[in-house]
Structure formats: C-alpha cells, structure tokens
Amino acid sequence: MSIKKLGEQTLKYKKPPIINSYYSIVGPKEGKGPLGKYFDMVLDDDLIGQKSWEKAERKMMFDASINAIKKSKFKVTDIDFFIAGDLLNQIISSSFAAKDLQIPFLGIYGACSTFCQGLIFGSVLIDGGFANNVLVATSSHFCTAERQYRYPLELGNQRPPTSQWTVTGSGAVVLSNSGKGLKVTYSTLGKILDFGLKDPNDMGSAMAPAAAHTIIQHFKDTGFTPKDYDLIVTGDLGVIGKDIASEIISNQEYDISNVFSDCGTMIFTPSQDTHSGGSGCACSAVVSCGYIFREMEKGIFTRVLIVATGAMLSKASYLQGESIPCIANAVTIESK
Amino acid sequence: MPIFFKTNKEYQQFADKKKPKPPFIKNVINAFIVGGIICSIGQGILNFYTSLGLDQKEANSFTVATMIFIGAFLTGLGVYDKIGKFAGAGSIVPITGFANSIVSPAMEFKKEGYIFGVAGNMFVIAGPVLVYGISASVVIGLIYYILNL
C-alpha cells in the first residue's frame, strides 16, 4: 500500500516541496497582453538577436532558468536536477539549455501539459528525499511551433476561429526541500482521453474532456470541493475549450464557475487577434510564474489548482488521420 | 466504461455547438474584392505590355512573370500574409498566391541550408498543386485528343 497516493490518480506530498523562486520571460505580443506587467522580462524582439527561432527559444529557456536560480540565491551547483520539456521535435530547446546549464538533466514531454508534469517530477524527487533543489523549466515559441506543426509564417492563409496562438516565452521554477515560499501539496496525474477529434486547429475542444476529468478526479481523490480553491486554472483550453470543460464539470454536479479560469484566455485580449486564446508549454508556465505565484504571495489566492493541458499529437499522426490524444495534469499550490 | 459521454459522436455534437462559425459571407466578399483587384492589376499590366507592341502570347508571359515577381516581393516584405489573412482565397488563388506559397517556405527554411532547407522545402505547399495540376492537364489533354480523332 503506497502511503503518498490518494484515491486513483493523486499524490499527496508528505513534506510539501517549496517553490523557492520562479522567473518568467515572454515575447513582445504577450508583454502587450493584460498580464504584461507581471512578467519578469518582456522581450522587445522575439529573435533575441539569435540566428534562428529555435536558438531564440532555447536562449529564453536558459535565461529563465539562470535567473530563477539567481533569484533563489543558490549557485548552479546547488541544483541537483534540471527537469525540462518543450514542444519541438526531440525537445531540443530543453536539451540545448541543459547543455549550457550543466545540471543533471531529465528531459520530459507532455505537450502543453509539460509545466505541471515537470512540477510533479520535481516534487516527487524532493519529497522522496532524492534531491534538495530541483529546477523545472518549459518554453514555447510562436515561430518555432508554427513552422513545426503548421505553415510558414509568411504564407497568406487564414486561421480558423477555433485556432489558438502559441505563447512565446519560458517559465522556470526552483523547488526546494526547505525554506519559505509557496508549497506544492497535491498532484493529480491525468489519463489520456480521446473523443475522436482530429482538427489540429481546434485543440481546445479536444483537450476539454481531459481537463474536466482530471479536475473531477482531483476532487474525488482529495475530498476537496470547488469551495476549497480560490482559483482553478487550466493551461491552454482557450475560450471554446474552457466553455466546454466548464459545462462538462457542471454536468457532473461540481460548480467551479466562480473560481474557474484558463491561462490561454488570461494572457491575451480578444483585440490581439489570437482567435480562441493562447496555447503552448509556456502558456501555463508564464501565467503561473508571472501572475499566479505573485498574487499568491501577496495573499490574493491561498490555494490554487493549476491544470496544464496537453494535446499529444504530431504532424505524422494527424496527417495519417489519427485523432488527438489529450491529457491534463494538475498541481495544487498553497500559500499557507 | 465511457467517460462523460456515451459515444465520441455525442461529444463531438456537444462540442460543435460551442464553436463559432467562420464568417462566411464576410470572407466571400473580402475574397471577391481582393481577388478582383489582383486580377485588375494583372489586366492593367497586360494592357501595358500590349501597348508596347508585344503580341498576345508574349504579353501574357510577361504579365505572369510580373505578377509572380509582385507576389514574391510582397511575401519578402512581409505584406502578403497580411493580405492573405484578410482576403483568404482571394489572394491564394491568383498566381501571386502561388508565388507566396513557394517563397514563404523558401524564406522560412533558409536556416536549414540552401539544399535541404530552401530547395527541399520550397514546394512543400505548392508541390501537391503542381503534381495534381499537371497530372489533370495531361489527362484532360488526352481526352481532348481522343475526342478530336
């Protein structure tokens, strides 16, 4: 009988890992969004003087990581493990950032759910007594994601209303086994759900049931109710996916409408012409590291459930007519 | 055991109700206007070349080359994608759109080198159009030939 597992899918940390420091970097468009003033660094050029978009993305991840370590007052050598993932094939942004950081590295992939996946792995290592300090980072870049999953940037085509805009940015968190700060108390690992949706331009509707399932399972496993949370925020369902997830959850007799939001709908305004909102690994990472954690430290929120959502498709899978397998991983953060 | 919905279809119908429909009428009007403007510019250029004394066949080739240049140039300046966002098929169907579909991947993949990057990806979007366009014209040519025997 495992002592730290609750119910079917949830982990309860015996000695909750501390969020020692966090750092967020975003591109110019995200900086102009409603959360612009919360981010640690807003780039004025999304190429950051690099020769390619891929190089720019890995530089963002490296800079976010190094600055998170600086903020924690640790030295790079004090960090036991670096856990990171991104959207690019073979997670090259993470591997190249890890090459420069020279911290023992665990590369992970959970599409846009990677941020929570990283927090879960990091927390497990710390609570398990395998590490004192773990650095978790994710990144995404609009231009690298567009060219990998969709079309060249200069192609004159139209984006459908259901499409979302990949967030350019990177978020990094240093988790520690001691010190002061926000705590990671519970994690709920999602199941892959797939209702046969195939449109890569409509990932919000594909991911919504996975998000709803993880949230409901979290309530069942922990015994929490929506009233126990000040904020339940999904990663990148967008306007349409959020609406669908909200209705599925209320159909299951849980009313989360007062506390429910989505990072993809928070990071951009409708006038920024992103259609259904933001997406990408960085979406939940920068909204958490920029906005949510700061507001928690100010006392605005005391318990938050971050539910990062991932659409686990590849170009090969959708061209071969496969549907989109989706996941949502949830992490509870508490300030008390 | 099914989760939330009895079948995939039931969920898909539920989700479809939440999705906004693309503004078809507005898109069609935009496409008509921009497509019309591009064709009028083409006609103007054709008239110009004819007035220089070129015969119809030569003037046609010159016009096509000029329109391709304009499409490629506007792609390079980063303008054509903005026109395309507004006009949709209105700027994709004319030959300027064809130029855009070749120049945009060529620009995008320059970082991967001139052989496997630019040359390898240049026809990544236009390729299917060429393959099936040329194949269709061969088939129709054959049918035309047989009917006229």
Interface residues (C-beta under 8 A of the other chain):
Chain A: K51 S52 E54 R147 Y151 P152 L153 E154 L155 G156 N157 Q158 R159 P160 P161 T162 L193 F195 G196 L197 D202 S205 A208 P209 A212 H213 I240 D243 I244 E247 I248 N251 Q252
Chain B: I3 F4 F5 N8 K9 Y11 Q12 F14 A15 K18 K19 P20 K21 P22 N27 T75 G78 Y80 D81 K82 I83 G84 K85 A87 G88 S91 I92 G97 N100 S101 V103 S104 P105 M107 E108 F109 K111 I125
